[in-house]
Amino acid sequence: MSSPLPFLTASLPGTGGVLRTHPEDFVVDELAAYPAAGTGDHVLVHVEKRDLTTAGAADALARALGVDGRDVGWAGLKDRRAVTRQWLSLPPPVSPEAALAVEIDGLRVLAAARHPHKLRTGHLRGNRFVLRVRGVGPDALDRARAILAALAAAPGAPAWYGEQRFGARGDNVSRGLALLRGERLPGRVPPKLRRLLISSVQSSLFNAWLRARLDDGLYARVIAGDVLEKRASGGVFVTDDPAVDQARADADEVVVTGPMFGPKMKAPAPASEAAAREAAVLAAAGVDAALFAAAGKLALGTRRALGVPVADAAARAVDDDGPDVIEVSFTLPAGAYATAVMREITKAAEGPADDPS
């Protein structure tokens, strides 16, 4: 599972080049799920941060305002080496006026308003990305536009989990498997780390399943027993007529989902082609599905859409920043990685690490 991931657009040459030469090369705007209510004990703040993690921004605000950092909420994590704008929630007794008066290096409070409750993970519609690629090759603009056009077709860019999911040393999966098998790891393993390590096993298995779909020409195909997700509502169901649902998938009304194994995961139809493919992924990895049930709440399981819709995509030359720089922009739904798009465009083996939110 550690070999380089394949490209959906392998027949289209990439732009080459690098990302994140400067934080300003990676700009992210969070699309809020709802506006601030204007009343309530909490305060929603719209912040712009530069070269700072979301957790770091939250801690800095908490210290400046004299509140517990654990009471600061956010909808999603945002990249450190970037310029990102997102919403955070601050607890009582913080006021909007106090929040707006804060001065922190690398952080600006752009707006503040009262709200009834703490902001929770996942409370966002998606993210808008504006990314500069430096050192691109010849015809980079035309190449980027051709790839974006291909990714605009259903089901979008492959929803890979990137290398950052598996740890700087690449050992998150082996450590997660050890935990699932009841083995003890050296040192203290706090609950958040346990969850991350076990999630990396699920993510690696999903990548293996997705790789097999691409390798076998089944990326955009609905097969017998597939579990599909309705794009509009997120509801999942097992297809009972692949031919009918293929037309819906082609229209991007539904999308095939892959396994994030666990006891609560909706399974494909028994004895179906889809069920056999998921069982083959477990067998190839030497993983027993029962291990996830034993992990309890750390590995409940779910389904993950195999493709990420890429909306409002564009590419343009950046004449004021040198002849070998282009700017790529697009919008992704919550939970998607910008790397799913940029690795296809540059044709780098792995895209830059980014946080899904």
N, C-alpha and C positions, 0 to 999 in steps of 0.2 A: 504493500500500500504506500510505500515511501517513494516510489519512482515518480518522475515528473508527471503531472496531470496532463491529459490530452487537451487539445483545443477543438472547440466546436467549429471554428472558422479556419481550420488548418489549411484549407485551399486558398485562403486570402493572405497575402504577405502583410506582415506587421510593420509598424512605424519605427521600431527600435526606440532608443531614448531612455531616459530615466525620469523618475518622479521624485518630488520632495527635495530638490536641491535647496530650496528655501521653504519655510513654512507657508509662505504666501502662494506656493505652487499647488497647495492642496486646501481648497476652501470648501467648507461644508456648512449648509444651512439646514437646520432641523425644521421639519414641517409639523407644527403642533397638531395634536388631535383635537384640541378645543381651545378657545380663548380663555383668558383669565375671567373669572366671574365678576370681579370688582368688589366683592364682599367676602368676609371670612377671616379666620385667625391667621392663616398662612399667607405668604407673599410669593407670587410667581415672578421671577426675574429673568429677563432675556439678556444673556451675557455673550460677549465676544471674547474668546480666549486665543492666545497665540503661544505655541510651543508649551502647552500645559495640558495635562490629562484632565478628564472630567472630575475624577476624584480629587485631584490636586486643586482644581478650581473650587470645588465644594468646601474643602478643608480651609482654603485661604479665606473664603467668604465667612465661614463659621468663626474663624479666629478673629477676623476684623469686626464681626458683629457680636461676639461674645456668646455664641450658642454652640450646642453640641453638634459636631460634624455628622454624627450618625442620624441626626434629624433633618438633614438636608436631602431633598429628593431630586431625582432626575429621571427622564424618560428613557434615555439611552446613553451609552458611552460614546465619546467622540475621540478622535485621534489626538495624539500629543503633538507630533510634528506637523502642524497644520494651523490654519486660521479657521476656527469653527464658531458658529453661532447656535446656541441652544437655550432651552428653558430649564431652570432649576427652581425648586421650591424651598423657601426658608421658613423656619418655625417661629411661633410667637416667642418673645415679644417683638420681633423685628417688624419695622414699619416700612412701607414703600420709600418714604423719604430717607430713612437711614440707609437702605440698600442702595439708592441712587447716589448717595454721598460717598460710598466706599471708593478708595483708591488703592489698587493692587497692581503690581507690575505684571504685565502680560494678560490682564483681565479688565474688561470694561463692562459695567452694567448699563445696558442700552434702554431698558424699560423695566418697570416694576408695578405690580398691581395685586390687590388682595384676592385671595382664593380660599375656598372652604377646606381644602384637604391637601395632604402631601402628594407631590407628583410621584407616580409609580412607574417602574420599568415597563416599557412597552406602550406608554401613553403618547404615541406619536404616529403620524401618518406615513412618514418616510423622511428621506433626506435628499437635498439637492446638492450635487457636486459640481464644482468648477475646478478642473485640474490642468496644470501646465506640464507638458512633456518636453524635456530639453534634450538636445543632441539627437534629434530624429533624423532619419535617413531621407533619401530622395522620394518625392511623391508622397510624403507622409500625410498630407491633408487628404488627398484622394483615398489613400489606404484607410485612414481612420473613418472617413465617411462611408466607405464600402462595408467595413466591418460593423459599424453602428447600424447600417441599414439591414444587414443580415441578422443582427441581434434583436432588431425590432420585431421580427417575426416570432410568432408563438413557438415555443414557450419562453423565449428570451435567452439570457445568458445562463450557462450552467451554474447551479447554486452550490459550488464547491465550498468546503471549509478550507481556508488557506493554512499555510504552514504554521502561522502564529498560533493556531488553535492547538498545536501539538507540542508547544514548548520550545524554548531556545535550543535545548539539547536534543529535541526530538524524542524524548522519552516519556511524554505524558501518557501515551497509549499503553506502553508496557507497565507503567506504574498504576494506571487505572485498571488494567487487567488483574494485576496483583491484588488490588483492593477488592475487586469483584470476586476473586477466588478466596477471599478471607485471609490473605497473607498480610503480615505487618510490614510497613515501610519504615525505614530508619528515620528517626527524628519525629517531631510533632507534625501531624497532618491536620490542620484546622478544617472545620466543616466546609468552608468555601473552596478550599483546595481539593478536598475529597470530591466535591461536586464537579469541579473543573476536570479532574483527572478521569472520572467516570464518563463525563460528557465527551471527553476526547475519544474514548473508545467508541461511543455511539457515532460521533462525527466521522471517525475513520471508516467505520462500517458503511455509513451513508456514502462516503466518497467512493468506496469500492463498488457499491451497488450502482452509483451513477456512472462510474467508469465503464462498467459492464454494459450499461444501456447505450452509451455512446459507441463503444467498440462494436456492438452488435447491431448498430443502425436503428436502435429503438428509442432514441432520445425524444423524438416528436411523435412516437407511435403509442397508441393505447392497445394493450394486450389483455388477454383474458385474465380476470381476477384483479386487475389494477385497482388501487385505491386512488380516487380522484378528489381534488379539492375544488370547490367553487370559488372562482377568483373574487366574486363580489362579496360573498358572505363568509368565506373561510370554512364552510361546512364540508365534511368529507363523506364519501360514500363509495361502495364497491360497484364497479361497472357490471351490469348484467347484459350489456350489448355494446361491445367495443366499437362496432361500426358506427352506431349512432353517436357514441361519445367521442369518436374520432373527429367528427364534424364539429362538435362543441369545443374540442381541444384546439382544432385548427383556427377557430374563431377566438381563442383565448378565453372562453367562458369557463372552462375547467382546465386543470393541469394535473398531470400524473405526479404522485407523491412517492417519496422513498422512505425507508425505515429509519427511525431513530428508536432503536429497539428498547422495549420495556413492557411491563405487564399491561399498561393502559393504552399502548399503541393499537390502533385499529389495524387488523390483519387483512391481507388479501383473501380472496375466496379460497377455501380449502381445495387442495389438489389441483390448483390452477397453475398456469405458466408463471404468473406473477409470484405466487407463493413459492414455487420451486426456485425462482431466481433469488428470493430473499433467503431461503434456506441455504442455498449454495454459498452466499456471502458469509454466513455464519460458519459453515463447514470449512471454507477455505481459510478462515482466520482462526479456526480451532476454538470457537466461542460457543458455549451452551447458552441458549436464550434464557434458561432458568436462572442464570447468574444475575440478570438484571432484576428479576423479581425479588431476589434475596437482598438487593441493595435498597429496597424500600423507596422512600421519597426521593432518593438521590438519582433514581433512574426509572421514572414512571413510564417514559416513552411517549412518542408522538409521531406525527407524519411531517415531512418537510417537502415542499414543492421542489421538483427537480430543476425548474427554471425560474429565473428572476426577470420580471418584466422591466424593460429599459424604456423609460418615457422621456419625452422632450429632449431627445439626444441631438447634439450638434457638435461640430468641430470647426475651428476657425484658425487662421494664421494670426500670430501675435507679432505684428510688424515692429512694434516698439521694444521688443525684447530679444532681437536677434533673428537671423534667417532660419535657424534650426529649432525653433520653438513653436509648438502648436498648443491650443487650448481645447480641451474636450469637456463637454458638460452634459449631464443627464440627471434624471431623478430615479431613485430606487425606493421600493417599499421598506417599511420597518423590518429589521432583521436581516437585511441583505448586505453583502460586502461589495464595496466599490472595486475590489480586486477581481470579482467575477467578470467585470467589464474590461478593466484596464489590462489584465493579462492577455485577453484576446486581442486588444488593440496593439499593444507593443510586441506581443509574442514572446514576452519574457517567460521563463519557466515558472516563476512565481511572481505575483504582483507584490506591491508594498503592503506591509501589515496594516490592517485597519480594523476598527471595531465595528461589529454589526450593531445597528441601532435603528 
